[in-house]
Amino acid sequence: MGGLLRGGVRLIDRLLSTSSRITHISQDPECILRIQLGMASHTVTLGCETIVKGEPVLALHADNKRMPGLPPVGANLEWAFMLRRRLVYSFRLVAKAMQSDSRFTYARAIYGASALFSFTDHTGGQRMIQHLGFTVLPCHRPLGAFGEFWENLFSWWLMWAYNPISLKSRKFWRLQRTEIWMTSAEFIRRYGEPAIASAAINLPTF
């Protein structure tokens, strides 16, 4: 029964992704992100730049099937390093798509919103994502608390369907959606082709 329900959640995830035009940027299983071209739902100030509501942005979405599963003991240092490596690799593929595909030329910023990651001081997730260049903000709630409840419920279902071990440390009533932002110019500077050539980002190895 559990397998059937998980299959149903995964089917809903695929249907929503297709209807929302969330696309893969690579068939490489190491790539854990998908992208969606859209518009900023609210105005955000990032350093000296302001992204105005309605301007084009490129949204990042986790590829739930490819996310590294948590070990039985929960998140540890090796898992965190693996997640970081795959994130950086995926960012580079996103930057490559932005540099080579004219559809993404006018995106002003890179954006993501999710409750699947815990960006808290306890997990160190916030420090990691900030170190990778993103600004972390509380999630804008255009649909209010009611909308956030249903978004969090679906996030909970996704965790249960794809990575049930993660539920051990995540309580539904404590889920909190978080936004991450970076201007496109800064994203390309960090993760575009010149950044790869210069090896500006040093990654841990095993």
MARZAKE-955267 format. One record per atom (N, C-alpha, C): atom name; residue in three letters; x, z, y; residue number from 1. Coordinates in steps of 0.1 Angstrom, whole numbers, plus 2048, in hexadecimal, padded with zeros to 3 digits. Atoms other than C-alpha are relative to their C-alpha. Last residue first. Layout:
% MARZAKE-955267
NODE site code   u   w   v pos
NODE   CA  ALA   X   Z   Y NUM
...
***
This chain:
% MARZAKE-955267
NODE site code   u   w   v pos
NODE    N  PHE 800 7F7 80C 206
NODE   CA  PHE 972 7F9 877 206
NODE    C  PHE 808 7F8 7F5 206
NODE    N  THR 7FF 807 80D 205
NODE   CA  THR 975 7EC 89A 205
NODE    C  THR 801 809 7F5 205
NODE    N  PRO 7FA 7F9 80B 204
NODE   CA  PRO 96B 7F9 8BC 204
NODE    C  PRO 800 7F8 7F4 204
NODE    N  LEU 80A 7FA 809 203
NODE   CA  LEU 963 7DF 8D7 203
NODE    C  LEU 808 808 7F5 203
NODE    N  ASN 7F9 7FC 80C 202
NODE   CA  ASN 977 7D7 8F6 202
NODE    C  ASN 7F7 807 7F7 202
NODE    N  ILE 806 7F5 806 201
NODE   CA  ILE 964 7C4 910 201
NODE    C  ILE 807 803 7F3 201
NODE    N  ALA 802 7F5 7F6 200
NODE   CA  ALA 977 7AE 928 200
NODE    C  ALA 7FA 80D 7F9 200
NODE    N  ALA 801 7F4 808 199
NODE   CA  ALA 984 798 90B 199
NODE    C  ALA 7FE 80D 809 199
NODE    N  SER 7F7 7F5 7FB 198
NODE   CA  SER 98F 77F 925 198
NODE    C  SER 800 80C 7F8 198
NODE    N  ALA 7F2 805 800 197
NODE   CA  ALA 981 761 911 197
NODE    C  ALA 809 80B 805 197
NODE    N  ILE 7FC 801 80E 196
NODE   CA  ILE 960 773 90A 196
NODE    C  ILE 80F 7FC 7FF 196
NODE    N  ALA 7FE 7F3 805 195
NODE   CA  ALA 95B 77D 92E 195
NODE    C  ALA 805 800 7F2 195
NODE    N  PRO 7F3 7FA 7FB 194
NODE   CA  PRO 962 75A 939 194
NODE    C  PRO 802 80E 7FB 194
NODE    N  GLU 7F4 805 807 193
NODE   CA  GLU 946 74D 921 193
NODE    C  GLU 80D 806 806 193
NODE    N  GLY 7FE 80F 800 192
NODE   CA  GLY 92B 763 92F 192
NODE    C  GLY 80D 7FC 7FA 192
NODE    N  TYR 801 805 80D 191
NODE   CA  TYR 927 788 926 191
NODE    C  TYR 800 7F1 7FE 191
NODE    N  ARG 7FB 7F7 80B 190
NODE   CA  ARG 932 79C 944 190
NODE    C  ARG 800 7F9 7F2 190
NODE    N  ARG 7F3 7FC 7FD 189
NODE   CA  ARG 930 782 960 189
NODE    C  ARG 806 809 7F4 189
NODE    N  ILE 7F8 80B 803 188
NODE   CA  ILE 911 773 950 188
NODE    C  ILE 80F 804 802 188
NODE    N  PHE 800 801 80F 187
NODE   CA  PHE 900 795 950 187
NODE    C  PHE 809 7F4 7FC 187
NODE    N  GLU 7F7 7F5 806 186
NODE   CA  GLU 90B 79C 974 186
NODE    C  GLU 800 7FE 7F1 186
NODE    N  ALA 7F2 802 7FC 185
NODE   CA  ALA 8FD 77B 980 185
NODE    C  ALA 809 80A 7FA 185
NODE    N  SER 7FA 80A 808 184
NODE   CA  SER 8DD 780 96C 184
NODE    C  SER 80E 7FD 803 184
NODE    N  THR 802 80D 7F9 183
NODE   CA  THR 8D6 7A1 97D 183
NODE    C  THR 807 7F5 7F7 183
NODE    N  MET 7F4 805 7FA 182
NODE   CA  MET 8D4 7BE 965 182
NODE    C  MET 7FE 7F3 806 182
NODE    N  TRP 7FF 80C 7F7 181
NODE   CA  TRP 8B7 7D3 95A 181
NODE    C  TRP 80E 7FD 803 181
NODE    N  ILE 7F2 803 7FC 180
NODE   CA  ILE 8AD 7EC 93F 180
NODE    C  ILE 800 7F3 808 180
NODE    N  GLU 7FD 80E 7FB 179
NODE   CA  GLU 88A 7FB 93D 179
NODE    C  GLU 80F 7FF 802 179
NODE    N  THR 7F5 801 7F7 178
NODE   CA  THR 880 81A 928 178
NODE    C  THR 803 7F1 804 178
NODE    N  ARG 7FB 80E 7FE 177
NODE   CA  ARG 861 823 915 177
NODE    C  ARG 80A 800 80B 177
NODE    N  GLN 800 803 7F2 176
NODE   CA  GLN 85E 847 90A 176
NODE    C  GLN 806 7F2 803 176
NODE    N  LEU 7FB 80D 7FD 175
NODE   CA  LEU 855 853 8E8 175
NODE    C  LEU 7FF 7FD 80F 175
NODE    N  ARG 7F4 800 7F7 174
NODE   CA  ARG 850 878 8E7 174
NODE    C  ARG 806 7F2 803 174
NODE    N  TRP 804 7FB 7F3 173
NODE   CA  TRP 82C 878 8D9 173
NODE    C  TRP 80C 802 80A 173
NODE    N  PHE 809 80A 7F9 172
NODE   CA  PHE 837 861 8BD 172
NODE    C  PHE 7FD 805 80E 172
NODE    N  LYS 80E 7FC 800 171
NODE   CA  LYS 854 877 8B2 171
NODE    C  LYS 7F7 7F8 809 171
NODE    N  ARG 808 805 7F5 170
NODE   CA  ARG 875 866 8AB 170
NODE    C  ARG 7F2 805 7FE 170
NODE    N  SER 7FB 7FA 7F4 169
NODE   CA  SER 891 876 896 169
NODE    C  SER 7F7 7FC 80C 169
NODE    N  LYS 7FC 7F2 802 168
NODE   CA  LYS 882 870 874 168
NODE    C  LYS 804 807 80D 168
NODE    N  LEU 80B 7F7 7FC 167
NODE   CA  LEU 871 851 880 167
NODE    C  LEU 803 80F 7FE 167
NODE    N  SER 7FF 7FC 7F2 166
NODE   CA  SER 892 83E 880 166
NODE    C  SER 7F5 80A 804 166
NODE    N  ILE 7F7 7F4 7FF 165
NODE   CA  ILE 892 83F 85A 165
NODE    C  ILE 800 805 80E 165
NODE    N  PRO 807 7F3 801 164
NODE   CA  PRO 874 828 85B 164
NODE    C  PRO 808 80C 801 164
NODE    N  ASN 7F5 7F6 800 163
NODE   CA  ASN 888 80A 868 163
NODE    C  ASN 7FA 80E 7FF 163
NODE    N  TYR 7F3 806 801 162
NODE   CA  TYR 873 7EA 866 162
NODE    C  TYR 80B 80A 7FD 162
NODE    N  ALA 7FF 80C 808 161
NODE   CA  ALA 84F 7F3 860 161
NODE    C  ALA 80E 7FB 7FD 161
NODE    N  TRP 804 7FD 80D 160
NODE   CA  TRP 850 817 86C 160
NODE    C  TRP 801 7F4 7F7 160
NODE    N  MET 7F6 7F7 806 159
NODE   CA  MET 864 80E 88A 159
NODE    C  MET 7FD 803 7F2 159
NODE    N  LEU 7F4 809 803 158
NODE   CA  LEU 84C 7F1 891 158
NODE    C  LEU 80B 808 7FA 158
NODE    N  TRP 803 808 80C 157
NODE   CA  TRP 82E 808 88D 157
NODE    C  TRP 80C 7F8 7FD 157
NODE    N  TRP 7FF 7F7 80C 156
NODE   CA  TRP 83D 821 8A6 156
NODE    C  TRP 7FD 7F8 7F3 156
NODE    N  SER 7F2 7FD 802 155
NODE   CA  SER 843 805 8BF 155
NODE    C  SER 802 809 7F4 155
NODE    N  PHE 7FB 80B 807 154
NODE   CA  PHE 81E 7FB 8BA 154
NODE    C  PHE 80F 801 7FE 154
NODE    N  LEU 805 800 80D 153
NODE   CA  LEU 814 81E 8C3 153
NODE    C  LEU 805 7F4 7F8 153
NODE    N  ASN 7F8 7F7 808 152
NODE   CA  ASN 82B 81F 8E1 152
NODE    C  ASN 7FB 800 7F1 152
NODE    N  GLU 7F3 806 802 151
NODE   CA  GLU 81B 800 8EF 151
NODE    C  GLU 809 809 7F7 151
NODE    N  TRP 801 80B 80A 150
NODE   CA  TRP 7F9 80E 8E8 150
NODE    C  TRP 80D 7F9 7FE 150
NODE    N  PHE 803 7FA 80D 149
NODE   CA  PHE 801 82F 8FA 149
NODE    C  PHE 800 7F5 7F5 149
NODE    N  GLU 7F4 7FB 806 148
NODE   CA  GLU 812 81C 917 148
NODE    C  GLU 7FE 806 7F2 148
NODE    N  GLY 7F9 80B 805 147
NODE   CA  GLY 7F2 809 91E 147
NODE    C  GLY 80D 804 7F9 147
NODE    N  PHE 807 805 80B 146
NODE   CA  PHE 7DE 829 920 146
NODE    C  PHE 808 7F4 7FA 146
NODE    N  ALA 7FE 7F8 80C 145
NODE   CA  ALA 7F8 83A 936 145
NODE    C  ALA 7F9 7FA 7F3 145
NODE    N  GLY 801 7F1 800 144
NODE   CA  GLY 7F7 81F 950 144
NODE    C  GLY 803 806 7F3 144
NODE    N  LEU 80D 7FC 806 143
NODE   CA  LEU 7F2 7FA 94A 143
NODE    C  LEU 7FE 80F 800 143
NODE    N  PRO 80B 807 7F9 142
NODE   CA  PRO 80D 7EF 963 142
NODE    C  PRO 7F2 803 7FA 142
NODE    N  ARG 80C 800 808 141
NODE   CA  ARG 824 80A 956 141
NODE    C  ARG 7F4 7F9 807 141
NODE    N  HIS 80C 803 7F7 140
NODE   CA  HIS 847 805 963 140
NODE    C  HIS 7F4 7FE 7F7 140
NODE    N  CYS 808 80C 801 139
NODE   CA  CYS 85F 814 94A 139
NODE    C  CYS 7F5 7FF 80A 139
NODE    N  PRO 80D 7FC 807 138
NODE   CA  PRO 878 82E 956 138
NODE    C  PRO 7F7 7F3 800 138
NODE    N  LEU 80B 7FB 7F8 137
NODE   CA  LEU 898 81D 960 137
NODE    C  LEU 7F4 804 7F8 137
NODE    N  VAL 80B 7FA 808 136
NODE   CA  VAL 8BA 815 950 136
NODE    C  VAL 7F6 807 809 136
NODE    N  THR 806 7F5 7F9 135
NODE   CA  THR 8D2 7FE 963 135
NODE    C  THR 7F4 805 7F8 135
NODE    N  PHE 80E 800 7FD 134
NODE   CA  PHE 8E6 7E9 94B 134
NODE    C  PHE 7FC 80C 809 134
NODE    N  GLY 803 806 7F3 133
NODE   CA  GLY 90B 7E2 94B 133
NODE    C  GLY 7F2 801 805 133
NODE    N  LEU 801 80E 802 132
NODE   CA  LEU 915 7E9 927 132
NODE    C  LEU 7FB 7F8 80C 132
NODE    N  HIS 7F3 805 802 131
NODE   CA  HIS 920 80B 931 131
NODE    C  HIS 801 7F1 7FE 131
NODE    N  GLN 7FB 801 7F2 130
NODE   CA  GLN 8FC 811 93D 130
NODE    C  GLN 80F 7FB 800 130
NODE    N  ILE 806 80B 7FA 129
NODE   CA  ILE 8F0 808 91A 129
NODE    C  ILE 805 7FE 80F 129
NODE    N  MET 7FC 80C 806 128
NODE   CA  MET 908 820 909 128
NODE    C  MET 7FB 7F4 808 128
NODE    N  ARG 7F2 802 7FC 127
NODE   CA  ARG 902 83D 921 127
NODE    C  ARG 805 7F2 7FB 127
NODE    N  GLN 800 804 7F2 126
NODE   CA  GLN 8DD 839 91C 126
NODE    C  GLN 80E 7FD 805 126
NODE    N  GLY 804 80E 7FE 125
NODE   CA  GLY 8E1 838 8F6 125
NODE    C  GLY 800 7FC 80F 125
NODE    N  GLY 7F5 808 7FA 124
NODE   CA  GLY 8F6 858 8F5 124
NODE    C  GLY 7FC 7F2 803 124
NODE    N  THR 7FC 80B 809 123
NODE   CA  THR 8DC 866 8DD 123
NODE    C  THR 80C 7F9 805 123
NODE    N  HIS 7FE 7FB 80D 122
NODE   CA  HIS 8D7 888 8EE 122
NODE    C  HIS 806 7F5 7F7 122
NODE    N  ASP 7F3 7FA 801 121
NODE   CA  ASP 8DC 87A 911 121
NODE    C  ASP 803 805 7F2 121
NODE    N  THR 7FF 7F2 7FC 120
NODE   CA  THR 8BE 864 90B 120
NODE    C  THR 80E 805 7FF 120
NODE    N  PHE 7F5 7FF 7F6 119
NODE   CA  PHE 8B9 83F 908 119
NODE    C  PHE 800 80E 807 119
NODE    N  SER 801 7F3 7F8 118
NODE   CA  SER 8A6 840 8E8 118
NODE    C  SER 80B 801 809 118
NODE    N  PHE 7F3 7F9 7FE 117
NODE   CA  PHE 8A1 81D 8DB 117
NODE    C  PHE 7FD 80D 808 117
NODE    N  LEU 7F9 800 80C 116
NODE   CA  LEU 880 810 8CD 116
NODE    C  LEU 80E 807 800 116
NODE    N  ALA 7FF 7F2 805 115
NODE   CA  ALA 86D 81A 8EB 115
NODE    C  ALA 807 801 7F3 115
NODE    N  SER 803 7FC 80E 114
NODE   CA  SER 872 7F9 8FC 114
NODE    C  SER 800 80F 7FE 114
NODE    N  ALA 808 7F3 800 113
NODE   CA  ALA 877 7E6 91C 113
NODE    C  ALA 7FC 803 7F2 113
NODE    N  GLY 805 7FC 80D 112
NODE   CA  GLY 891 7CB 923 112
NODE    C  GLY 7F8 80C 801 112
NODE    N  TYR 809 7F5 800 111
NODE   CA  TYR 89C 7B6 941 111
NODE    C  TYR 7FC 804 7F1 111
NODE    N  ILE 802 7FD 80E 110
NODE   CA  ILE 8B6 79D 94A 110
NODE    C  ILE 7F9 80D 7FF 110
NODE    N  ALA 7FB 7F4 806 109
NODE   CA  ALA 8B4 791 96E 109
NODE    C  ALA 7FD 800 7F1 109
NODE    N  ARG 7F9 7F8 7F7 108
NODE   CA  ARG 8AE 774 986 108
NODE    C  ARG 807 80C 7FA 108
NODE    N  ALA 803 7F2 803 107
NODE   CA  ALA 8A4 75A 96C 107
NODE    C  ALA 809 809 809 107
NODE    N  TYR 805 7F9 7F4 106
NODE   CA  TYR 8A8 739 97E 106
NODE    C  TYR 7FC 80E 7FD 106
NODE    N  THR 7F7 801 7F4 105
NODE   CA  THR 8C0 728 965 105
NODE    C  THR 7FB 809 80B 105
NODE    N  PHE 7FD 7F2 7FC 104
NODE   CA  PHE 8AD 734 946 104
NODE    C  PHE 808 800 80D 104
NODE    N  ARG 80C 7F8 7FE 103
NODE   CA  ARG 89B 713 93E 103
NODE    C  ARG 803 80E 805 103
NODE    N  SER 805 800 7F2 102
NODE   CA  SER 8BB 700 946 102
NODE    C  SER 7F3 808 801 102
NODE    N  ASP 80E 804 801 101
NODE   CA  ASP 8CB 70B 925 101
NODE    C  ASP 7F9 801 80E 101
NODE    N  SER 801 80E 806 100
NODE   CA  SER 8F1 70C 923 100
NODE    C  SER 7F2 7FB 800 100
NODE    N  GLN 7F7 809 7FA  99
NODE   CA  GLN 8FB 72A 939  99
NODE    C  GLN 7FE 7F2 7FB  99
NODE    N  MET 803 801 7F2  98
NODE   CA  MET 8DC 73F 931  98
NODE    C  MET 809 7F6 807  98
NODE    N  ALA 80D 808 7FE  97
NODE   CA  ALA 8E0 737 90C  97
NODE    C  ALA 7FD 7FE 80F  97
NODE    N  LYS 7FD 80E 803  96
NODE   CA  LYS 905 742 90D  96
NODE    C  LYS 7F3 7F7 802  96
NODE    N  ALA 7F9 806 7F5  95
NODE   CA  ALA 8FA 762 91F  95
NODE    C  ALA 804 7F1 7FE  95
NODE    N  VAL 80A 801 7F5  94
NODE   CA  VAL 8E1 76A 904  94
NODE    C  VAL 806 7F9 80C  94
NODE    N  LEU 808 80C 804  93
NODE   CA  LEU 8FC 763 8E9  93
NODE    C  LEU 7F5 7FE 80A  93
NODE    N  ARG 7F8 80C 7FE  92
NODE   CA  ARG 913 77B 8FB  92
NODE    C  ARG 7F9 7F3 7FC  92
NODE    N  PHE 800 803 7F2  91
NODE   CA  PHE 8F8 795 8FD  91
NODE    C  PHE 808 7F3 803  91
NODE    N  SER 80D 806 7FC  90
NODE   CA  SER 8F3 792 8D8  90
NODE    C  SER 800 7FD 80F  90
NODE    N  TYR 800 80D 805  89
NODE   CA  TYR 918 799 8D1  89
NODE    C  TYR 7F3 7F8 804  89
NODE    N  VAL 7F7 808 7F7  88
NODE   CA  VAL 917 7B6 8E9  88
NODE    C  VAL 801 7F2 7FB  88
NODE    N  LEU 806 802 7F3  87
NODE   CA  LEU 8F8 7C4 8D7  87
NODE    C  LEU 809 7F7 809  87
NODE    N  ARG 80A 80A 801  86
NODE   CA  ARG 907 7BE 8B5  86
NODE    C  ARG 7F9 7FE 80D  86
NODE    N  ARG 7F9 80D 802  85
NODE   CA  ARG 927 7D1 8BE  85
NODE    C  ARG 7F5 7F5 7FF  85
NODE    N  ARG 7FA 805 7F4  84
NODE   CA  ARG 913 7ED 8CD  84
NODE    C  ARG 806 7F3 7FE  84
NODE    N  LEU 80B 804 7F7  83
NODE   CA  LEU 8FC 7F1 8AF  83
NODE    C  LEU 806 7FA 80D  83
NODE    N  MET 805 80D 805  82
NODE   CA  MET 91B 7F2 898  82
NODE    C  MET 7F5 7FA 809  82
NODE    N  PHE 7F7 80B 7FD  81
NODE   CA  PHE 92B 80C 8AE  81
NODE    C  PHE 7FB 7F3 7FB  81
NODE    N  ALA 800 802 7F2  80
NODE   CA  ALA 90C 822 8AD  80
NODE    C  ALA 80A 7F5 804  80
NODE    N  TRP 80C 808 7FD  79
NODE   CA  TRP 909 81E 887  79
NODE    C  TRP 7FF 7FD 80F  79
NODE    N  GLU 7FE 80D 806  78
NODE   CA  GLU 92D 82A 883  78
NODE    C  GLU 7F4 7F7 803  78
NODE    N  LEU 7F7 808 7F7  77
NODE   CA  LEU 928 847 89B  77
NODE    C  LEU 802 7F2 7FB  77
NODE    N  ASN 7F2 7FA 800  76
NODE   CA  ASN 909 854 889  76
NODE    C  ASN 809 7F7 808  76
NODE    N  ALA 7F6 807 7F8  75
NODE   CA  ALA 8E3 84E 88B  75
NODE    C  ALA 80E 808 800  75
NODE    N  GLY 803 802 7F2  74
NODE   CA  GLY 8D0 85D 86E  74
NODE    C  GLY 80B 7F9 808  74
NODE    N  VAL 7FC 7F4 7F8  73
NODE   CA  VAL 8DC 86C 84E  73
NODE    C  VAL 7FC 7FF 80E  73
NODE    N  PRO 809 7F5 804  72
NODE   CA  PRO 8CA 851 83A  72
NODE    C  PRO 802 80D 808  72
NODE    N  PRO 7FC 7FA 80D  71
NODE   CA  PRO 8DD 836 84D  71
NODE    C  PRO 7F6 80C 7FD  71
NODE    N  LEU 7FA 7F3 7FF  70
NODE   CA  LEU 8C9 825 86A  70
NODE    C  LEU 804 804 7F2  70
NODE    N  GLY 807 7F5 804  69
NODE   CA  GLY 8C2 800 865  69
NODE    C  GLY 808 80D 801  69
NODE    N  PRO 7F9 7F8 80A  68
NODE   CA  PRO 8D4 7E7 87A  68
NODE    C  PRO 7F8 80C 7FC  68
NODE    N  MET 7FA 7F3 7FA  67
NODE   CA  MET 8BB 7D2 88D  67
NODE    C  MET 807 808 7F5  67
NODE    N  ARG 7F1 800 800  66
NODE   CA  ARG 8B7 7B0 87D  66
NODE    C  ARG 806 80C 805  66
NODE    N  LYS 7FB 803 80D  65
NODE   CA  LYS 892 7B0 873  65
NODE    C  LYS 810 801 7FF  65
NODE    N  ASN 802 7F5 809  64
NODE   CA  ASN 888 7C1 893  64
NODE    C  ASN 806 7FE 7F2  64
NODE    N  ASP 804 808 80C  63
NODE   CA  ASP 897 7A6 8AA  63
NODE    C  ASP 7FF 80B 7F5  63
NODE    N  ALA 7F8 7FE 80D  62
NODE   CA  ALA 898 7BB 8C9  62
NODE    C  ALA 7FA 7F8 7F5  62
NODE    N  HIS 809 7FA 80A  61
NODE   CA  HIS 889 7AB 8E8  61
NODE    C  HIS 809 802 7F3  61
NODE    N  LEU 7F9 7FE 80D  60
NODE   CA  LEU 89C 7A2 908  60
NODE    C  LEU 7F6 807 7F7  60
NODE    N  ALA 802 7F3 807  59
NODE   CA  ALA 888 795 926  59
NODE    C  ALA 807 800 7F2  59
NODE    N  LEU 7FE 802 80E  58
NODE   CA  LEU 896 77A 93C  58
NODE    C  LEU 7FF 80D 7F9  58
NODE    N  VAL 7F6 7F7 806  57
NODE   CA  VAL 889 77C 960  57
NODE    C  VAL 800 7FC 7F1  57
NODE    N  PRO 7FD 803 80E  56
NODE   CA  PRO 877 764 977  56
NODE    C  PRO 80B 80A 7FB  56
NODE    N  GLU 7F4 809 802  55
NODE   CA  GLU 86B 773 998  55
NODE    C  GLU 803 7FF 7F1  55
NODE    N  GLY 804 80E 801  54
NODE   CA  GLY 847 781 999  54
NODE    C  GLY 80C 7F6 7FE  54
NODE    N  LYS 80B 803 809  53
NODE   CA  LYS 850 7A3 9A6  53
NODE    C  LYS 7FC 7F2 800  53
NODE    N  VAL 80D 7FF 7FB  52
NODE   CA  VAL 870 7A1 9BA  52
NODE    C  VAL 7F5 7FD 7F5  52
NODE    N  ILE 808 809 808  51
NODE   CA  ILE 892 7A7 9AB  51
NODE    C  ILE 7F1 803 804  51
NODE    N  THR 80E 7FC 803  50
NODE   CA  THR 8A6 7B8 9C7  50
NODE    C  THR 7F9 7F5 7F8  50
NODE    N  GLU 80A 80B 803  49
NODE   CA  GLU 8CC 7B4 9C8  49
NODE    C  GLU 7F2 806 7FD  49
NODE    N  CYS 802 807 7F4  48
NODE   CA  CYS 8E6 7CB 9D8  48
NODE    C  CYS 7F5 7F6 7FF  48
NODE    N  GLY 7F5 801 7F7  47
NODE   CA  GLY 8E6 7E3 9BB  47
NODE    C  GLY 7FC 7FA 80D  47
NODE    N  LEU 7F4 7FE 808  46
NODE   CA  LEU 8C9 7DB 9A5  46
NODE    C  LEU 80C 7FE 809  46
NODE    N  THR 7F3 802 7F9  45
NODE   CA  THR 8A8 7DF 9B7  45
NODE    C  THR 80B 804 7F7  45
NODE    N  VAL 7F5 7F7 804  44
NODE   CA  VAL 889 7D9 9A2  44
NODE    C  VAL 80C 7FD 809  44
NODE    N  THR 7F4 802 7F9  43
NODE   CA  THR 867 7CA 9AC  43
NODE    C  THR 80A 80B 7FC  43
NODE    N  HIS 7FF 7F7 7F4  42
NODE   CA  HIS 84C 7CA 992  42
NODE    C  HIS 80D 7FD 807  42
NODE    N  SER 80E 7FA 7FE  41
NODE   CA  SER 83F 7B4 975  41
NODE    C  SER 800 80A 80C  41
NODE    N  ALA 7FF 7F1 7FD  40
NODE   CA  ALA 85E 79E 977  40
NODE    C  ALA 7F2 806 803  40
NODE    N  MET 7FF 7FC 7F2  39
NODE   CA  MET 855 77C 969  39
NODE    C  MET 800 80F 801  39
NODE    N  GLY 80C 7FB 7FA  38
NODE   CA  GLY 85B 76D 947  38
NODE    C  GLY 802 803 80F  38
NODE    N  LEU 800 803 7F2  37
NODE   CA  LEU 873 75B 930  37
NODE    C  LEU 7F3 805 806  37
NODE    N  GLN 80D 805 7FB  36
NODE   CA  GLN 875 76C 90F  36
NODE    C  GLN 801 7FE 80F  36
NODE    N  ILE 802 801 7F2  35
NODE   CA  ILE 894 774 8FA  35
NODE    C  ILE 7F2 7FA 803  35
NODE    N  ARG 808 80C 7FD  34
NODE   CA  ARG 89D 780 8D7  34
NODE    C  ARG 7FE 800 810  34
NODE    N  LEU 809 801 7F4  33
NODE   CA  LEU 8B8 79A 8CF  33
NODE    C  LEU 7F9 7F2 800  33
NODE    N  ILE 80B 7F7 801  32
NODE   CA  ILE 8C9 7A6 8AF  32
NODE    C  ILE 7F6 800 80C  32
NODE    N  CYS 807 800 7F3  31
NODE   CA  CYS 8E2 78A 8AA  31
NODE    C  CYS 7F3 808 7FF  31
NODE    N  GLU 7F9 7F6 7F8  30
NODE   CA  GLU 8F7 794 88B  30
NODE    C  GLU 7F9 801 80E  30
NODE    N  PRO 806 7F3 803  29
NODE   CA  PRO 8DE 781 875  29
NODE    C  PRO 807 80B 808  29
NODE    N  ASP 7F6 7F7 805  28
NODE   CA  ASP 8EA 760 886  28
NODE    C  ASP 7FA 80E 7FE  28
NODE    N  GLN 804 7FD 80E  27
NODE   CA  GLN 8CC 74A 88A  27
NODE    C  GLN 80A 80A 7FA  27
NODE    N  SER 7F7 803 80A  26
NODE   CA  SER 8D1 74B 8B0  26
NODE    C  SER 7FB 803 7F2  26
NODE    N  ILE 7F5 808 7FA  25
NODE   CA  ILE 8BE 74C 8D0  25
NODE    C  ILE 80A 7FC 7F6  25
NODE    N  HIS 7F2 7FD 805  24
NODE   CA  HIS 89E 757 8C0  24
NODE    C  HIS 80A 7F7 807  24
NODE    N  THR 7F9 809 808  23
NODE   CA  THR 87E 753 8D5  23
NODE    C  THR 80D 805 7FB  23
NODE    N  ILE 7F3 7F9 802  22
NODE   CA  ILE 863 768 8E3  22
NODE    C  ILE 808 7F8 7F6  22
NODE    N  ARG 7F4 809 7FF  21
NODE   CA  ARG 848 750 8ED  21
NODE    C  ARG 80D 807 801  21
NODE    N  SER 7FA 7FC 7F3  20
NODE   CA  SER 82D 76B 8F2  20
NODE    C  SER 80C 7F8 803  20
NODE    N  SER 80A 802 7F6  19
NODE   CA  SER 816 75B 8D7  19
NODE    C  SER 807 804 80E  19
NODE    N  THR 802 80F 7FF  18
NODE   CA  THR 834 758 8BF  18
NODE    C  THR 7F7 7FE 80C  18
NODE    N  SER 7F3 806 7FC  17
NODE   CA  SER 840 77C 8C4  17
NODE    C  SER 7FD 7F1 803  17
NODE    N  LEU 7FF 7FD 7F2  16
NODE   CA  LEU 81C 789 8C1  16
NODE    C  LEU 80D 7FA 806  16
NODE    N  LEU 80A 807 7F9  15
NODE   CA  LEU 818 776 8A0  15
NODE    C  LEU 801 803 80F  15
NODE    N  ARG 7FD 80E 800  14
NODE   CA  ARG 839 782 892  14
NODE    C  ARG 7F6 7F8 809  14
NODE    N  ASP 7F4 801 7F8  13
NODE   CA  ASP 832 7A7 89B  13
NODE    C  ASP 804 7F1 802  13
NODE    N  ILE 805 7FF 7F3  12
NODE   CA  ILE 80F 7A4 88C  12
NODE    C  ILE 80C 7FE 80A  12
NODE    N  LEU 807 80C 7FD  11
NODE   CA  LEU 81F 797 86C  11
NODE    C  LEU 7FA 801 80F  11
NODE    N  ARG 7F6 80B 7FE  10
NODE   CA  ARG 838 7B3 86C  10
NODE    C  ARG 7F9 7F3 804  10
NODE    N  VAL 7FA 7FD 7F3   9
NODE   CA  VAL 81C 7CD 870   9
NODE    C  VAL 80A 7F5 804   9
NODE    N  GLY 80A 803 7F6   8
NODE   CA  GLY 809 7BD 853   8
NODE    C  GLY 805 802 80E   8
NODE    N  GLY 801 80E 7FF   7
NODE   CA  GLY 827 7BD 83D   7
NODE    C  GLY 7F7 7FC 80B   7
NODE    N  ARG 7F4 804 7F9   6
NODE   CA  ARG 82C 7E2 844   6
NODE    C  ARG 800 7F1 802   6
NODE    N  LEU 802 7FC 7F2   5
NODE   CA  LEU 808 7E8 83A   5
NODE    C  LEU 80C 7FC 808   5
NODE    N  LEU 80A 809 7FB   4
NODE   CA  LEU 80D 7D5 819   4
NODE    C  LEU 7FE 803 80F   4
NODE    N  GLY 7FA 80D 7FF   3
NODE   CA  GLY 82D 7E8 811   3
NODE    C  GLY 7F7 7F6 807   3
NODE    N  GLY 7F7 7FF 7F4   2
NODE   CA  GLY 81C 809 818   2
NODE    C  GLY 807 7F3 803   2
NODE    N  MET 808 800 7F4   1
NODE   CA  MET 800 800 800   1
NODE    C  MET 809 800 80D   1
***
